[in-house]
Amino acid sequence: MASAIVVGATGILGREIVKELSRNPEEWTTIYALSRSKKDEYPSNVVHKHIDLLSSSDQMAKDLQGVEAEYIFFAAYLQKDTEQENWEVNGDMLSNFLTSLQHTKTKRILLVTGAKQYGVHLGPPKKPLLESDPWLPTPPYPPNFYYRQQTILHTFCHAHPGIHWTVTYPNDVIGFATGNFMNLTTAVGLYAAITHELNQTQTSHQPPNQTQTTPQTTTTPPKGGSPLPFPGSPTFYTSLDTFTSAALHAQFSLWAIRAPRAADQAFNVVNGDAQSWMELWPRVARRFGMVVPKDQFQAGVGARGVAAVGGASGAGGGVDVSGAVSSGVGGGGVSGGVSGGVGGDVSGGVSGGVSGGVRAGEGCEGRTELGATPPLSAVAEEAGLVGAAVVKGGVLEQRVSLEKWSRKGEVREAWERLAEREGLRREAFEQATWAFADFVLGRNYDIVQSMSKARAAGWTGYKDTWEAFSEVFDELEEAKVLHKIR
């Protein structure tokens, strides 16, 4: 029998850890779910406790009175506007929590972080990403609050010899949590559902055998269904990414927090496959009763995915990624859910890569340079890549900026119509993290994280990435965020 504390119990990763723990009440007799508000119903072995991690140590100690456990999972995160603020606030939250809690029982503390550990929000990193890769120095790189959190945890455990630590680095998390800052699946699902609604509305107002039109171009609808164009980077569409199922991460966390070989170690936690949107996007389209336009990167696309809206040949003024990344791009961090999203080699260089007949940036509604010092440059000398074309700054580019798309009147009207007809939760649209989706889908570089260290330590878990997406879409349907189209 064991007891556990989950901090950040309503987040996309913390929520799944609570669910996984609660499945075995005979083994996990007491589980404390700590968060500012209670958003889920819990079984009898889960006790919800209110906690404000921004409160004083004295107040936190009062809130935590009587709360003790052998195993602690810290999955809390607060998004701020700058990396320096992230460094201060998220580091202070962990430090204050550790000093406010009684530790007469504590054996292991697991800290959930993310692939931002490797600077994937700053541009192309090395491939593959290994836990032994050096931390990026400041300067030239901005502060990384994961480094401060891990240093705080290491120092705390060193001062308490009977307590050990484990850290996880997930990436591009596939999961669901209401109001989560970094929920990719919800944004993708809503984009698909609303695009389907827009297409149906337009089709119903057309004479038979008529092509679909918008002010700038005319495009024949694809055979087999209405069009669902990929909104992100044409380059990233064919690049590799490694995703993390929130459910698999929970299983890993329960294994790692008691595995002897996982003590005082950090681990990448991704599904075990490498995927591309070239493979995933047609499956998304089929799930929502649509098809990918065969020439989606040959012409501009708009809200309905059939023609250009705005400039189709230039940079488009950049994309607002506030809340997705920081250090010159916007605020925030790619945390506990953004662990694999970037990689390295951008074919032909950042400014000249060609994908599907479209040069990087051409036909894109948004384009943002990520800076001239990508994480790959930190290992360029050792890797023999000094002066190589691949060691160039990354770019975010969107064929359709979802953040801008979500503000369009016709999009909002379509959502209201859909929500009313299908009985969906109206607030889901506002809670979707559109700017974050722009970031994840708009990178023009690979992210490949290695699972070799975890395998060597005894972890054998695996999750097919499309299966993970499909299961979360099912969950979103059950939660009345999406409706069933198929």
Secondary structure, DSSP 8 states (H G I E B T S, - for coil): -EEEEEESTTSTTHHHHHHHHHT-TTTEEEEEEEESS--S---TTEEEEE--TTS-HHHHHHHTTT---SEEEE------SSHHHHHHHHHHHHHHHHHHS--SS--EEEEE--GGGGTTTSS---SSB-TTS----TTTS---HHHHHHHHHHHHHHHSTT-EEEEEEE-SEE---TT-TT-HHHHHHHHHHHHHHHHHHHHHTS-TT--EE-SS-EE---TTSEE----S-HHHHTS-B--EEHHHHHHHHHHHTT-GGGTTEEEEE--SS-B-HHHHHHHHHHHTTEE--TTTTTS---TTSSS--S-SSS-TT----TTT--SSS-S----TT-SS---S--TT-TTT-EETTEETTTT-SEEEE--S--GGGGGHHHHT-TT-TTSS--EEEESS-HHHHTT-HHHHHHHHHHHHHHT--THHHHHS-HHHHHHHHHB-S---B--HHHHHHT------HHHHHHHHHHHHHHTTSS----
